[in-house]
Amino acid sequence: MTTYVVKRIHDAPEDTDGFRVLVDRLWPRGISKERAALDDWDKDLAPHPICAPGSATGRNGSRSSRPAIGTNWTPAPRPLPGRPSGLGRRSG
């Protein structure tokens, strides 16, 4: 049976760790590749930013341009094909 152990990247690597994989879309700040002592970095296993906890705000705390899932949200209307946006009818 295979055993998986979840650890923080900031924890020091141990001899008993085995195969170490970073599962995150962004490389953590302040951690060098040598200090991390990783065998692999799998970005595709990490949760999508929209599905991740705290997805209403980004990592830097800024509000997302998209509302939370389940809210009533309608995208802004797009201009008609062949008519550049921002151009209205000529007056006069």
Secondary structure, DSSP 8 states (H G I E B T S, - for coil): --------TTS---TT--S-EE--SS--TT--HHHHT-SEE-GGGS--TTTSTTTTB-TTS-B-SS--TTS---------TTS-TT------
